[in-house]
Amino acid sequence: MDANDDVPDLSPRIFDRYASSSDDDSQPSYPSLHSTNRRLDYMIQFLDRNLLPQNTSRPKPSLPEFVAKGGGQGIFTLPDRKPLHPNRPPYLQLRPHPLRETQFGRFLKTIASTDRQLWAGSESGAVRVWELKDLYEEGEEEEAAPFRESSAILSNGNGNAAVMCMVGDEGNGVVWSGHKDGKIRGWKMDCESGGFKEGWCWQAHRGPVLSVVFTCYGDLWSGSEGGNIRIWPWESINNALSLTMEERHMASLLMGKSFIDLRSQVAVNGFSSILNSDIKCLLSDNIRAKVFSEFQNFRDARTRELLKVFNIDGQIENRADLSLVPDFAMEDEIKMKIVASSKKEKTQSSFGFFQQSRNAIMGAADAVRRVAAKGGFLDDSRRIEALTITIDGMIWVGCANGMLIQWDGNGNRIQDIQPHPSAVLCLCSFGSKIWAGYASGTVHALDLDGNKLGEWVAHSSPVLKMAIGAGYIYTLAKHGGIRGWSITSPGPLDGILYSELTAKGFLYTRMENLTILTGTWNVAQGRASKGSLESWLHSAVSDVGIIVIGLQEVEMGAGFLAMSAVRES
């Protein structure tokens, strides 16, 4: 057998947007007459536009009401339209920016990748799967790469089932997702097309599952609100995966009882699980067999013991300092028991006015004390938003103020840098590079020492999540768009791809003539109704592609804006 038989074909393929995708994959595909004519039309348009002198312009029909004059200078100069952005590396447009009105309840929240797939979770609880090897094989009229989507998850009273986090388990061929309703669901990687469903599901937490991670021992760790961390040993996961299709309903009972709650354990060295902040980040160091959480505590991945607790400045918190911070969870349980016993004893009596006032004041004091305790541990401006571990064993932390902090595997602070003022929302590492995604939509590429190799505006909205697969780093924007960037960017290959794609711009350039109707409406004189708008626009909208309406005399005072903000919140 030839040694090259199992090596996949990694040569780039040119995407032909005009070729039909309805042909059988087993037969050679030939472009249809229609697609050939469209190709020729667009090529002619492309050549006409480039051969046209710069100082001449073709006459365009305009509306009789108003003819615009002037412009073309200063800030009114038309932007230079190019196939590719000169300050941005070439990328794969996996999912273009969708229209906001089509995404209500369906916004993508997170992504995760495997060697051959990219997974994304949405607000509805459904997941999407892209086969990375098929990203170029798009149809003629498709605006995004082909994907498979699961059925939407209907919540059963535990809250919204939105996907909060995902992690791939390639050893078992399963992708695990944590949801807002507190459940963990498992999805088979070799899922069928269409509305596939989850294979395993159980109630993991009372609150939302904010983070999930696999350790080198095969254990599944999950974090939730109030510092709650639960572990499912690999034995329990293996037993659940070994169930047949008819026995899968037993997995919910099996996994629901086999977890280890770290809040109920008191570790060595006098430390206890006192941190009551949300566990949004979990990181597994598979070399040293440790688990690192966002609130600077190390745990042994095998014994699950709390080894070290330190603050954002690298100062170790000792036993005396930790004892000053009360365990609010234990206090809440005691208070609930006291209240329950008092209700049983005084079912026929009612609290007086002063007793109720005292309870209200005590409740407010407890809330203030909670905020003070949390704020004392970590300043909100330096709140940790992302974690990643590099190939040299260093741990990088991204903060809300844009700071990047480097730690070694033993919890010693090495350095801190701030290459960008915006908040760091995600971090990712591969080989000798580190990528940071910011709330401004910018992506930074750094080396292992923190030196900036390059930066570019990846999206027009915050970069929520990053994932690496098949030689690309994929970025998910808040508006739902997904793009793939080569792991070699920035590099000499970007210039080669840029020149090649620019020369073949007619293959993906389409010219259209649009008619735009603009008008203004004075909202102070009269409120716009459906009938008034129809009578105003009906005579002019027959051949109009885009309608732009401006509003006059809109109330924009400070008081009005403040009340609007209050109503929206």
Secondary structure by P-SEA (a helix, b strand, c coil): cccccccccccbbbbccccccccccccbbbbcaaaaaaaaaaaaaaaaaaacccccccbbbbbcccccccccccccccccccccccccccccccccccccccccccccccccccccbbbbbccccbbbbbcccccccccccccccccccccbbbbccccccccccccccccccbbbbbccccbbbbbbcccccccccccccccccccccccccccccbbbbbbbccbbbbbbcaaaaaaaaacccccccaaaaaaaccccccccccccccccccccccccbbbbccccbbbbccccccccccccccccccccccccccaaaaaaccaaaaaaaaaaaaaaaaaaacccccccaaaaaaaaaaaaaaaaaaaaaaaaacccccccccccccccbbbbbbcccbbbbbbcccccccccccccccccccccccccbbbbbccccbbbbbcccccccccccccccccccccccccbbbbbcccbbbbbbbcccccaaaaaaaaaaaaaccccbbbbbbbbbbbccccccccccaaaaaaacccccccccbbbbbbccccccaaaaaaaaaaac
